[in-house]
Amino acid sequence: MRVSLVIALLWFSAFAALAHGDAEHDDDAESIDVSSVSVPAHVSYHEHVRPIVEANCVACHAEGQIAGYAPFTIAEDVVWAARDIKFHVVNGLMPPWPPSRENLPLKNDRSLSDEEIAIIAAWVDDGAPLGDSHDYAPAATDGFEFAELREDLVLQLDEAYRPAEDALDDYRCFAFELDIDAPQFITGFEFIPDVAEMAHHAILYLIDSEMKPEAEERDGADGSPGWSCYGTTGLSESGSILAAWTPGTFGVAFPSGTGFLIKPGQLIVLQMHYNLSSTRQPDRTRVHMQLEPGASTLDELWTIPLNAPVEIPCPAGVEGPQCEREGALDRVAKLYGEAARAVADRRLRRCRKTLEDYADNTGENARSFCDYPSPFSQPLTVYGVYGHMHELGRSFRLELNPGKENSRLLLDIPNWDFHWQDQYFFVEPLTLSRGDSLRMTCVWDNSLSDDPRYVVWGAGTSDEMCFGALLALKP
């Protein structure tokens, strides 16, 4: 089983409290009440706890894996960490699974059941006894499994790119010609950042062959691999989104029988967002892709992007020029180019909003939403959903037909964590019909900022977004 080990540094903050006994510092913990759950009279590690740990924890907590520094493969190591394990599972922090229980059922749900949590809590309260190893029996289910993907196509720079010296957030695009002689389907991918501390996010775009001369002209024009590309690809035609990666995303296998169609002559453009607040190093990030022949009877996938406005005032007690919206627009224009200035107002127009709709926002509770009526005359099959904000995020919701009898909660993340963002696939595909409507809602808390200011839509880590996407069959 192959795992993206390089994201371990980004995961370290989530596991560090468990490893070092600092569980009390998890401010956002929300305790799960399991007091009414029945558990065996005498809970032991081998008979009751070990099956839970091996099914849900050791995929990460094992030597050579993401949390190998806190291994759970030896019983004594689990006993040593027992009290911290209890804290993390009772408070819903481990295994990491941001969606709430109100969400539509999702595949690869890493959360524990109330019974499993109660068993761990009772075991710890009873002194964490080992019991008899002969009482061990594997869990009935295998728990969470990482996608096992072939490396049929590898995208990686021949020459490392060193991020710009004068930028805190560097957006860089790299074009890759497809080494294929016939149509193919991308059926899965794994993104492996070279320098995890710099990797804020990445997006893969599919570009038609007509754009190849423009990409070649821009590539390396400033003396470094690739080209600067705030927003999308920076080309006159940005193409379509194939995939996205953010910290916390594992390798992704697309739903069985589906894939993204690629053709000879097309290009894949990798847009990297480097945040350089902690380090600045040469980077040769790579992407592995799994392919199937284009002659296969696969259904073609399509990514539908969703955006909502961002209008976040300063928190109480913070005043000055930095709290003016016009100053925020000047800032993004200076950092990312004049075209970035127009994005905030464009988001308002798209969602039929004005600044008056945000007059009640406070820095501690800034809210935004956007409605998307279905424009399709025929049913649309949706396989998955994705949501994205930055470090000020508090919660994210994507609802189908809000306020109606047939409403459904597609993605509900009540306690946003920037370091745990993922692409989620429904257990059963969802059908959108004509007349349906989607509502995406984001909530932020500007008091979380070390340097509060008015915040508008921007692509830097210290800016904010309200972004979502649907993975659907192409109509």
LUMBALUM-236855 format. One record per residue (C-alpha): residue in three letters; x, y negated, z. Coordinates in pm, 1 decimal. Each point is the difference from the previous one (the first is absolute). Example, Ala and Ser with C-alpha at 12.3 -4.5 7.8 and 13.67 -1.06 7.14 Angstrom:
// residues 2
<atom ALA, <1230.0, 450.0, 780.0>> <atom SER, <137.0, -344.0, -66.0>> 
This chain:
// residues 475
<atom MET, <0.0, 0.0, 0.0>> <atom ARG, <156.8, -328.1, -112.9>> <atom VAL, <-71.3, -319.1, 194.0>> <atom SER, <97.2, -364.3, -51.3>> <atom LEU, <250.1, -14.1, 282.8>> <atom VAL, <105.7, -352.7, -84.2>> <atom ILE, <-313.5, -151.2, 150.4>> <atom ALA, <112.0, 119.8, 342.1>> <atom LEU, <134.9, -341.3, 89.4>> <atom LEU, <-337.8, -155.5, -59.8>> <atom TRP, <-165.9, 270.7, 204.9>> <atom PHE, <248.0, -34.0, 284.2>> <atom SER, <-187.0, -282.3, 172.1>> <atom ALA, <-312.0, 219.2, 14.2>> <atom PHE, <183.0, 293.7, 156.5>> <atom ALA, <256.3, -187.0, 209.4>> <atom ALA, <-226.9, -38.4, 301.0>> <atom LEU, <-56.8, 375.1, 2.6>> <atom ALA, <371.0, 71.3, -21.0>> <atom HIS, <106.2, -249.9, 264.9>> <atom GLY, <-292.3, -4.3, 238.0>> <atom ASP, <-118.1, -357.5, -76.1>> <atom ALA, <-358.3, 94.0, -73.4>> <atom GLU, <-134.0, -284.6, 211.2>> <atom HIS, <104.9, -251.3, -267.1>> <atom ASP, <-257.6, 116.5, -256.3>> <atom ASP, <-232.4, -298.4, 37.5>> <atom ASP, <-258.9, 110.0, -258.1>> <atom ALA, <-67.4, 340.6, 154.3>> <atom GLU, <-368.6, 87.4, 23.3>> <atom SER, <-62.8, 292.6, 232.4>> <atom ILE, <-213.8, 291.5, -119.8>> <atom ASP, <-239.5, 128.6, 267.8>> <atom VAL, <31.2, 378.1, 21.9>> <atom SER, <-123.4, 36.6, 357.5>> <atom SER, <-313.2, 187.2, -109.6>> <atom VAL, <187.4, 253.9, -217.5>> <atom SER, <27.4, 352.8, 140.4>> <atom VAL, <348.6, 153.0, 12.0>> <atom PRO, <131.3, 335.3, 127.4>> <atom ALA, <49.2, 27.4, 375.1>> <atom HIS, <374.1, 59.4, -25.7>> <atom VAL, <159.4, -168.5, -300.0>> <atom SER, <351.5, 111.8, -99.9>> <atom TYR, <237.6, -114.2, -268.0>> <atom HIS, <37.1, 322.9, -196.4>> <atom GLU, <-366.0, 100.5, 0.3>> <atom HIS, <-174.4, -335.4, -40.2>> <atom VAL, <235.1, -289.6, -78.5>> <atom ARG, <258.2, 157.9, -229.1>> <atom PRO, <-253.2, 82.1, -276.6>> <atom ILE, <-106.9, -367.3, -2.6>> <atom VAL, <358.0, -125.9, -5.6>> <atom GLU, <113.3, 234.7, -276.3>> <atom ALA, <-303.8, -72.5, -217.6>> <atom ASN, <6.2, -377.8, 39.4>> <atom CYS, <337.7, -123.0, 125.1>> <atom VAL, <302.3, 202.8, -109.6>> <atom ALA, <-32.1, -99.7, -365.7>> <atom CYS, <157.4, -327.6, 118.8>> <atom HIS, <148.6, 94.0, 338.8>> <atom ALA, <259.7, 249.8, -121.0>> <atom GLU, <367.6, -12.1, -90.2>> <atom GLY, <48.2, -153.7, -342.2>> <atom GLN, <-349.9, -146.4, -4.2>> <atom ILE, <-127.4, -353.6, 54.3>> <atom ALA, <-6.3, 14.3, 381.4>> <atom GLY, <286.6, 243.8, 37.5>> <atom TYR, <145.6, -210.9, 280.2>> <atom ALA, <-296.9, 114.2, 217.3>> <atom PRO, <-32.2, 369.7, -93.8>> <atom PHE, <-295.5, 209.4, 114.4>> <atom THR, <128.5, 336.2, -122.8>> <atom ILE, <133.5, 107.1, 341.5>> <atom ALA, <-246.5, 42.4, 286.4>> <atom GLU, <225.9, -173.8, 253.0>> <atom ASP, <19.7, -310.3, -220.6>> <atom VAL, <-378.4, -22.4, -11.0>> <atom VAL, <-20.2, 38.2, 378.9>> <atom TRP, <260.9, -276.0, 43.6>> <atom ALA, <-215.4, -238.2, -205.2>> <atom ALA, <-334.4, 123.6, 137.3>> <atom ARG, <-113.5, -317.8, 176.8>> <atom ASP, <79.8, -218.3, -299.2>> <atom ILE, <-170.8, 246.5, -231.9>> <atom LYS, <-313.5, -22.2, 211.4>> <atom PHE, <4.7, -380.8, -12.1>> <atom HIS, <39.1, -7.4, -378.0>> <atom VAL, <-271.0, 254.6, -80.6>> <atom VAL, <-253.8, -128.6, 255.2>> <atom ASN, <43.6, -351.3, -137.9>> <atom GLY, <-31.1, 113.2, -361.5>> <atom LEU, <355.7, -103.8, -88.3>> <atom MET, <123.5, 344.1, -99.1>> <atom PRO, <-32.6, 170.3, -236.7>> <atom PRO, <-17.5, -328.8, -193.3>> <atom TRP, <-338.7, -33.8, -170.3>> <atom PRO, <-134.1, -360.1, -27.2>> <atom PRO, <-350.8, 70.1, -145.0>> <atom SER, <-276.2, 12.8, 260.0>> <atom ARG, <-240.3, 284.1, 62.8>> <atom GLU, <-273.4, -205.4, -168.4>> <atom ASN, <177.4, 38.0, -333.7>> <atom LEU, <-115.6, 231.6, -278.7>> <atom PRO, <179.2, 335.9, 41.0>> <atom LEU, <354.3, -25.9, -136.2>> <atom LYS, <246.2, 266.5, -107.8>> <atom ASN, <311.5, 71.7, 206.0>> <atom ASP, <-151.1, -153.1, 312.6>> <atom ARG, <289.4, 4.3, 246.6>> <atom SER, <-209.5, -91.0, 305.5>> <atom LEU, <-64.9, 246.7, 280.6>> <atom SER, <-344.9, 114.8, 111.6>> <atom ASP, <-135.4, -93.6, 343.9>> <atom GLU, <52.6, 359.3, 110.0>> <atom GLU, <365.4, -0.1, -107.4>> <atom ILE, <61.5, -331.6, 176.9>> <atom ALA, <-171.5, 125.8, 316.3>> <atom ILE, <211.8, 317.3, -0.3>> <atom ILE, <324.4, -200.7, -20.8>> <atom ALA, <-117.3, -237.8, 274.8>> <atom ALA, <-99.9, 287.5, 232.2>> <atom TRP, <330.8, 179.2, -64.8>> <atom VAL, <202.4, -308.3, 93.8>> <atom ASP, <-214.5, -71.4, 307.7>> <atom ASP, <62.8, 358.1, 116.0>> <atom GLY, <378.6, -43.5, -17.1>> <atom ALA, <57.0, 117.4, -361.3>> <atom PRO, <39.5, 375.2, 72.7>> <atom LEU, <159.5, 210.5, -274.0>> <atom GLY, <-193.8, 321.0, 53.4>> <atom ASP, <81.7, 325.6, -181.4>> <atom SER, <141.9, -28.9, -353.8>> <atom HIS, <-183.8, 322.1, -90.3>> <atom ASP, <-328.0, -190.1, 36.7>> <atom TYR, <83.4, -219.2, -300.0>> <atom ALA, <-211.7, 27.5, -314.0>> <atom PRO, <15.9, -245.6, -294.3>> <atom ALA, <-285.9, -246.0, -39.0>> <atom ALA, <-282.6, 102.0, -228.4>> <atom THR, <80.2, -290.5, -232.6>> <atom ASP, <335.8, -109.1, -134.2>> <atom GLY, <-47.9, -364.2, 98.7>> <atom PHE, <142.4, -280.0, -210.6>> <atom GLU, <219.4, 103.5, -292.6>> <atom PHE, <226.9, -217.0, -211.9>> <atom ALA, <-48.5, 13.7, -374.8>> <atom GLU, <255.0, 225.4, -167.9>> <atom LEU, <84.8, -160.7, -334.3>> <atom ARG, <221.5, 92.9, -291.8>> <atom GLU, <256.2, -254.1, -119.9>> <atom ASP, <-96.5, 6.2, -367.3>> <atom LEU, <83.1, -367.6, -55.2>> <atom VAL, <238.1, -209.7, 211.9>> <atom LEU, <12.7, -379.1, -15.9>> <atom GLN, <317.0, -152.6, 142.7>> <atom LEU, <223.5, -291.8, -92.6>> <atom ASP, <334.1, 77.8, -161.8>> <atom GLU, <146.5, -302.3, 179.5>> <atom ALA, <-93.8, -103.6, 353.2>> <atom TYR, <-185.9, -328.2, 44.5>> <atom ARG, <109.8, -235.5, 277.2>> <atom PRO, <-284.5, -230.0, 112.6>> <atom ALA, <34.5, -374.5, -45.8>> <atom GLU, <213.8, -176.4, 261.0>> <atom ASP, <-231.0, -302.3, 31.7>> <atom ALA, <-331.1, 185.2, 47.6>> <atom LEU, <-176.8, 152.6, 298.0>> <atom ASP, <-246.0, 183.2, -228.1>> <atom ASP, <134.7, 116.9, -333.7>> <atom TYR, <-237.1, 136.1, -267.8>> <atom ARG, <184.9, 193.0, -266.9>> <atom CYS, <-127.3, 201.6, -295.5>> <atom PHE, <185.9, 283.2, -168.6>> <atom ALA, <-106.2, 157.5, -329.1>> <atom PHE, <41.3, 371.3, -74.0>> <atom GLU, <-48.4, 156.0, -341.1>> <atom LEU, <-193.7, 325.6, 13.4>> <atom ASP, <216.6, 294.1, -98.2>> <atom ILE, <-289.1, 194.8, -152.5>> <atom ASP, <-74.8, 101.6, -358.4>> <atom ALA, <-370.6, 73.0, 48.3>> <atom PRO, <-282.3, -131.4, 222.3>> <atom GLN, <19.6, 108.3, 362.7>> <atom PHE, <-208.7, -35.6, 315.3>> <atom ILE, <154.5, -125.1, 323.7>> <atom THR, <-155.2, 224.6, 264.9>> <atom GLY, <201.9, -113.7, 301.7>> <atom PHE, <286.1, -220.1, 115.0>> <atom GLU, <239.0, -56.2, 288.0>> <atom PHE, <162.6, -336.0, 64.7>> <atom ILE, <340.0, 13.2, 169.5>> <atom PRO, <139.0, -340.6, 101.9>> <atom ASP, <377.5, -21.4, 2.1>> <atom VAL, <11.4, -260.8, 278.9>> <atom ALA, <-316.1, 50.1, 204.2>> <atom GLU, <55.2, -313.6, 210.1>> <atom MET, <-39.4, -217.5, -311.7>> <atom ALA, <-290.5, 179.8, -164.8>> <atom HIS, <-323.8, -192.5, 65.2>> <atom HIS, <-203.4, 159.8, -277.7>> <atom ALA, <20.0, 121.2, -358.1>> <atom ILE, <-243.4, 23.5, -290.3>> <atom LEU, <34.1, 202.6, -320.1>> <atom TYR, <-150.8, -149.5, -317.0>> <atom LEU, <-52.5, 170.2, -335.7>> <atom ILE, <97.0, -230.8, -288.1>> <atom ASP, <-83.5, 55.1, -367.5>> <atom SER, <279.6, 25.3, -254.9>> <atom GLU, <-81.1, -345.9, -142.6>> <atom MET, <143.7, -152.9, 316.6>> <atom LYS, <336.1, 174.8, -33.1>> <atom PRO, <180.4, -290.8, -179.5>> <atom GLU, <-111.5, -246.8, 268.9>> <atom ALA, <111.0, 232.7, 280.1>> <atom GLU, <336.8, 56.1, -168.3>> <atom GLU, <48.9, -376.2, -39.5>> <atom ARG, <-66.6, -64.3, 369.1>> <atom ASP, <189.3, 299.4, 135.3>> <atom GLY, <337.7, -117.0, 134.5>> <atom ALA, <-32.9, -351.5, -141.0>> <atom ASP, <117.6, -148.5, 331.2>> <atom GLY, <292.5, 239.2, 32.5>> <atom SER, <-171.6, 256.2, 222.7>> <atom PRO, <-209.0, 307.4, -86.3>> <atom GLY, <-366.8, -75.6, -60.8>> <atom TRP, <-168.6, -338.1, 29.0>> <atom SER, <-182.3, -216.3, 252.7>> <atom CYS, <-375.4, 75.0, 2.7>> <atom TYR, <-226.6, -151.5, 262.9>> <atom GLY, <-359.1, 128.7, -13.4>> <atom THR, <5.0, 274.9, -262.0>> <atom THR, <259.9, 88.3, -263.9>> <atom GLY, <69.8, -355.1, -115.0>> <atom LEU, <-61.6, 110.5, -360.2>> <atom SER, <-265.0, -151.9, -223.9>> <atom GLU, <-197.2, 326.6, 33.8>> <atom SER, <33.0, 156.5, 344.3>> <atom GLY, <-144.7, 337.2, -92.6>> <atom SER, <-186.3, 232.9, 235.9>> <atom ILE, <88.8, 118.5, 351.7>> <atom LEU, <115.1, 361.4, 23.5>> <atom ALA, <89.1, 20.8, 366.1>> <atom ALA, <96.2, -201.5, 305.0>> <atom TRP, <223.2, 67.0, 299.2>> <atom THR, <8.2, -163.6, 341.9>> <atom PRO, <173.0, 104.6, 323.7>> <atom GLY, <-170.2, 312.7, 132.6>> <atom THR, <-93.0, 144.8, -340.2>> <atom PHE, <107.7, 359.1, -63.2>> <atom GLY, <32.0, 172.7, -333.4>> <atom VAL, <-336.6, -7.6, -177.9>> <atom ALA, <-161.0, 278.5, -202.3>> <atom PHE, <-295.1, -131.4, -199.1>> <atom PRO, <-328.4, 195.2, 18.8>> <atom SER, <4.3, 336.6, -173.5>> <atom GLY, <-91.0, -26.0, -367.7>> <atom THR, <89.6, -370.4, -28.8>> <atom GLY, <296.9, -217.5, -89.3>> <atom PHE, <117.7, -324.8, -155.8>> <atom LEU, <59.1, 35.2, -374.8>> <atom ILE, <335.3, -125.6, -133.1>> <atom LYS, <118.4, -2.4, -362.1>> <atom PRO, <335.0, -14.7, -181.7>> <atom GLY, <115.1, -358.0, -56.0>> <atom GLN, <-166.9, -134.1, 312.2>> <atom LEU, <197.6, -141.4, 292.3>> <atom ILE, <-41.6, 33.8, 373.9>> <atom VAL, <83.5, -319.5, 185.9>> <atom LEU, <90.4, 34.7, 366.7>> <atom GLN, <-70.7, -317.4, 194.7>> <atom MET, <197.5, -2.3, 324.5>> <atom HIS, <-69.7, -242.1, 281.4>> <atom TYR, <310.2, -30.7, 216.2>> <atom ASN, <-35.9, -170.6, 337.7>> <atom LEU, <346.3, -110.2, 107.3>> <atom SER, <-55.4, -108.1, 358.9>> <atom SER, <211.6, 285.1, 141.5>> <atom THR, <246.4, 101.4, -272.2>> <atom ARG, <110.6, -66.7, -357.6>> <atom GLN, <160.8, 295.9, -174.9>> <atom PRO, <36.5, 142.8, -351.0>> <atom ASP, <-302.8, 214.0, -84.5>> <atom ARG, <-60.4, 296.3, -229.4>> <atom THR, <-349.9, 99.0, 104.1>> <atom ARG, <-137.0, 295.3, -194.0>> <atom VAL, <-338.4, 146.5, -84.5>> <atom HIS, <-67.9, 368.5, -68.5>> <atom MET, <-297.3, 88.2, -218.6>> <atom GLN, <-178.4, 326.4, -66.3>> <atom LEU, <-127.0, 42.6, -356.8>> <atom GLU, <-240.1, 219.6, -193.2>> <atom PRO, <-24.9, 21.0, -381.7>> <atom GLY, <-236.6, -251.2, -160.9>> <atom ALA, <-175.4, 290.0, -172.2>> <atom SER, <-118.8, 117.6, 341.3>> <atom THR, <-369.9, -31.3, 71.4>> <atom LEU, <52.1, -262.4, 268.6>> <atom ASP, <-224.1, -296.9, 72.1>> <atom GLU, <170.0, -338.9, -31.5>> <atom LEU, <35.0, -211.6, 315.0>> <atom TRP, <-38.3, -375.1, 32.4>> <atom THR, <89.2, -244.9, 280.3>> <atom ILE, <-251.7, -276.3, 76.1>> <atom PRO, <158.3, -289.4, 198.0>> <atom LEU, <-200.4, -207.6, 249.9>> <atom ASN, <100.7, -335.2, 151.6>> <atom ALA, <-151.9, -236.1, 257.9>> <atom PRO, <101.3, -354.8, 103.7>> <atom VAL, <244.8, -72.5, 280.2>> <atom GLU, <-66.3, -314.6, 205.0>> <atom ILE, <159.4, 22.4, 345.2>> <atom PRO, <25.8, -313.8, 217.0>> <atom CYS, <250.1, -59.4, 278.7>> <atom PRO, <-82.8, 148.9, 341.0>> <atom ALA, <-113.0, -215.8, 289.4>> <atom GLY, <268.0, -231.8, 134.5>> <atom VAL, <203.9, -9.0, -321.3>> <atom GLU, <-14.3, -329.6, -188.8>> <atom GLY, <200.1, -183.5, -263.2>> <atom PRO, <58.9, -13.1, -377.1>> <atom GLN, <52.2, 377.9, -9.3>> <atom CYS, <-369.3, 37.6, 82.8>> <atom GLU, <-120.1, -175.0, -316.9>> <atom ARG, <-125.5, 209.6, -292.4>> <atom GLU, <169.0, -222.5, -258.2>> <atom GLY, <331.7, 66.4, 170.0>> <atom ALA, <-64.7, 372.5, -22.4>> <atom LEU, <-62.6, -32.1, -374.8>> <atom ASP, <320.3, -201.4, -40.3>> <atom ARG, <187.1, 271.7, 184.4>> <atom VAL, <-109.2, 290.0, -222.3>> <atom ALA, <63.7, -212.0, -310.6>> <atom LYS, <354.4, -74.5, 117.8>> <atom LEU, <68.8, 363.5, 85.3>> <atom TYR, <-167.7, 177.9, -290.7>> <atom GLY, <-52.9, -258.6, -275.6>> <atom GLU, <-276.0, -243.4, -88.5>> <atom ALA, <-226.9, 279.1, -124.4>> <atom ALA, <-21.5, 124.4, 359.9>> <atom ARG, <-166.6, -325.3, 108.7>> <atom ALA, <-313.4, 82.7, -198.1>> <atom VAL, <-49.7, 347.7, 145.1>> <atom ALA, <-178.3, -111.1, 320.2>> <atom ASP, <-262.8, -204.5, -187.6>> <atom ARG, <-36.6, 272.3, -263.4>> <atom ARG, <-84.0, 250.9, 273.1>> <atom LEU, <-268.0, -237.8, 132.3>> <atom ARG, <-159.1, -39.9, -343.7>> <atom ARG, <5.3, 373.7, -71.1>> <atom CYS, <-184.6, 69.4, 324.0>> <atom ARG, <-236.7, -297.0, -41.3>> <atom LYS, <132.2, -165.5, 315.5>> <atom THR, <96.9, -353.0, 100.0>> <atom LEU, <210.2, -122.8, 290.2>> <atom GLU, <-323.4, -73.4, 185.7>> <atom ASP, <-56.7, 375.0, 25.3>> <atom TYR, <314.5, 16.4, 215.7>> <atom ALA, <-72.5, -301.0, 221.2>> <atom ASP, <-71.1, 224.1, 300.5>> <atom ASN, <324.4, 194.3, -29.6>> <atom THR, <240.3, -33.8, 290.8>> <atom GLY, <364.6, 92.1, 7.3>> <atom GLU, <-76.6, 282.9, 239.8>> <atom ASN, <-294.8, 131.0, -204.4>> <atom ALA, <23.5, -81.5, -369.6>> <atom ARG, <-236.5, 200.2, -217.6>> <atom SER, <-50.7, 34.0, -374.5>> <atom PHE, <-209.1, 221.9, -224.9>> <atom CYS, <-81.9, 41.3, -366.0>> <atom ASP, <-288.6, 183.3, -170.3>> <atom TYR, <50.7, 199.6, -318.5>> <atom PRO, <-317.9, 103.6, -183.4>> <atom SER, <48.1, 309.4, -215.9>> <atom PRO, <32.0, -116.0, -363.5>> <atom PHE, <-38.3, 345.5, -151.8>> <atom SER, <-307.7, 127.0, -179.8>> <atom GLN, <94.7, 361.9, 71.2>> <atom PRO, <91.6, 170.2, 329.8>> <atom LEU, <361.9, -39.3, 110.1>> <atom THR, <178.6, 282.3, 183.9>> <atom VAL, <230.8, -127.0, 276.2>> <atom TYR, <260.1, 228.4, 157.6>> <atom GLY, <176.5, -227.0, 243.6>> <atom VAL, <52.7, -339.7, 153.8>> <atom TYR, <284.1, -222.0, 115.5>> <atom GLY, <21.6, -314.4, 215.2>> <atom HIS, <285.6, -243.0, 53.1>> <atom MET, <76.8, -293.8, 229.3>> <atom HIS, <316.1, -127.3, 166.6>> <atom GLU, <115.7, -53.4, 358.2>> <atom LEU, <-281.9, -231.0, 116.8>> <atom GLY, <-265.0, 255.9, -90.3>> <atom ARG, <-243.6, 113.4, 269.1>> <atom SER, <-254.9, 208.4, -189.7>> <atom PHE, <-98.2, 110.0, -350.8>> <atom ARG, <-334.7, 128.2, -131.8>> <atom LEU, <-129.8, 105.5, -340.0>> <atom GLU, <-374.4, 65.2, -5.8>> <atom LEU, <-240.8, 126.1, -263.0>> <atom ASN, <-337.9, -179.0, -10.0>> <atom PRO, <39.8, -178.7, 337.3>> <atom GLY, <-326.4, -63.9, 185.0>> <atom LYS, <-198.4, 248.2, -210.6>> <atom GLU, <-139.0, 341.2, 86.8>> <atom ASN, <251.1, 171.1, -227.2>> <atom SER, <300.9, -186.6, 145.0>> <atom ARG, <319.6, 197.6, 54.1>> <atom LEU, <331.1, -88.6, 159.4>> <atom LEU, <272.0, 87.4, -250.5>> <atom LEU, <299.2, -115.9, 203.1>> <atom ASP, <-5.1, -128.4, 357.0>> <atom ILE, <326.9, -90.9, 172.2>> <atom PRO, <-98.3, -170.9, 327.0>> <atom ASN, <358.0, -42.7, 127.8>> <atom TRP, <219.5, -100.1, -290.3>> <atom ASP, <365.9, 107.1, 9.8>> <atom PHE, <222.2, -136.9, -274.9>> <atom HIS, <235.3, 298.5, 32.3>> <atom TRP, <-274.1, 258.8, -57.5>> <atom GLN, <-158.7, -60.1, -338.5>> <atom ASP, <-106.3, 283.0, -224.2>> <atom GLN, <-208.8, 104.3, -298.2>> <atom TYR, <-305.0, 192.6, 117.7>> <atom PHE, <-189.0, 264.3, -198.2>> <atom PHE, <-361.9, 90.6, 72.5>> <atom VAL, <-83.5, 359.8, 89.1>> <atom GLU, <-282.8, -26.6, -252.5>> <atom PRO, <23.4, -241.1, -297.2>> <atom LEU, <-224.0, -304.2, 26.4>> <atom THR, <-236.5, -108.4, -278.5>> <atom LEU, <-59.4, -371.4, -61.9>> <atom SER, <-313.4, -82.3, -196.3>> <atom ARG, <-124.0, -312.1, -170.1>> <atom GLY, <-143.2, -231.7, 266.0>> <atom ASP, <246.9, 111.0, 267.1>> <atom SER, <220.6, -259.5, 165.8>> <atom LEU, <331.8, 14.3, 185.8>> <atom ARG, <99.5, -236.2, 280.2>> <atom MET, <362.0, -31.8, 113.2>> <atom THR, <60.3, -173.7, 334.3>> <atom CYS, <330.1, -99.6, 162.1>> <atom VAL, <59.1, -149.4, 345.7>> <atom TRP, <324.0, -165.1, 115.8>> <atom ASP, <147.3, -137.5, 321.1>> <atom ASN, <244.4, -285.8, -62.6>> <atom SER, <110.4, 1.1, 363.7>> <atom LEU, <201.5, 311.1, -91.1>> <atom SER, <235.4, -219.6, -203.7>> <atom ASP, <329.6, -113.7, 149.1>> <atom ASP, <-35.3, -325.9, -193.4>> <atom PRO, <-373.2, -68.9, -51.3>> <atom ARG, <-110.3, -211.5, -298.2>> <atom TYR, <-294.8, -16.6, -237.5>> <atom VAL, <15.4, 316.2, -209.2>> <atom VAL, <-137.9, 49.3, -351.1>> <atom TRP, <31.8, 288.8, -242.8>> <atom GLY, <366.2, 73.3, -58.3>> <atom ALA, <216.9, 297.0, -75.9>> <atom GLY, <266.7, -45.6, 267.0>> <atom THR, <-2.3, 201.4, 320.7>> <atom SER, <-63.9, -319.8, 198.3>> <atom ASP, <-287.5, -86.9, -234.8>> <atom GLU, <-324.2, 198.1, -9.5>> <atom MET, <-215.8, 200.6, -236.8>> <atom CYS, <-343.1, 159.3, -4.1>> <atom PHE, <42.4, 264.5, -267.0>> <atom GLY, <-164.6, 330.0, -74.1>> <atom ALA, <-26.3, 250.9, -279.8>> <atom LEU, <-215.6, 290.6, -115.7>> <atom LEU, <136.8, 308.4, -173.5>> <atom ALA, <-264.7, 101.1, -252.1>> <atom LEU, <-57.9, 190.1, -322.5>> <atom LYS, <41.9, -221.6, -301.8>> <atom PRO, <-347.2, -72.8, -152.7>> 
